[in-house]
C-alpha cells in the first residue's frame, strides 16, 4: 500500500488547486478514487458557482 500526494486542478467560475493524500495500491487506483470523489461537476449553491476537475498531478508517494 502506498500513500500518494496528488494535486487537483479545478476549472469553473474560479480556478482552484487542492492537494489530497490518497492511500492506494497503485497510481491508477488512486486516480479512480479521486474521479469517484471529484469527477462530476460540483455545484456550490451558496454562491451559485461550479467547479470541474480538469487535471490530476501525482506529486509523490510514500510506502506504508
GIRAVEN-V280406 format. One record per residue. N is the residue number from 1. RES is the residue in one letter. SS is DSSP state (hx for helix, st for strand, lp for the rest). NEAR is the number of other ideal C-beta (glycine too) atoms within 10 Angstrom. Layout:
BEGIN
((N	RES	SS	NEAR) (N	RES	SS	NEAR))
END
This chain:
BEGIN
((1	X	lp	9) (2	X	st	16) (3	X	st	14) (4	X	st	21) (5	X	st	15) (6	X	st	21) (7	X	st	13) (8	X	st	18) (9	X	st	15) (10	X	st	17) (11	X	st	13) (12	X	st	16) (13	X	lp	11) (14	X	lp	10) (15	X	lp	10) (16	X	st	13) (17	X	st	10) (18	X	st	12) (19	X	st	10) (20	X	st	15) (21	X	st	12) (22	X	st	19) (23	X	st	14) (24	X	st	18) (25	X	lp	9) (26	X	lp	12) (27	X	hx	15) (28	X	hx	9) (29	X	hx	14) (30	X	hx	23) (31	X	hx	16) (32	X	hx	14) (33	X	hx	16) (34	X	hx	18) (35	X	hx	12) (36	X	hx	9) (37	X	hx	13) (38	X	hx	17) (39	X	lp	11) (40	X	lp	10) (41	X	lp	10) (42	X	st	14) (43	X	st	11) (44	X	st	11) (45	X	lp	6) (46	X	lp	5) (47	X	lp	9) (48	X	lp	8) (49	X	st	12) (50	X	st	14) (51	X	st	20) (52	X	st	13) (53	X	st	20) (54	X	st	12) (55	X	st	10) (56	X	st	16) (57	X	st	11) (58	X	st	13) (59	X	st	10) (60	X	st	9) (61	X	st	18) (62	X	st	11) (63	X	st	6) (64	X	lp	7))
END
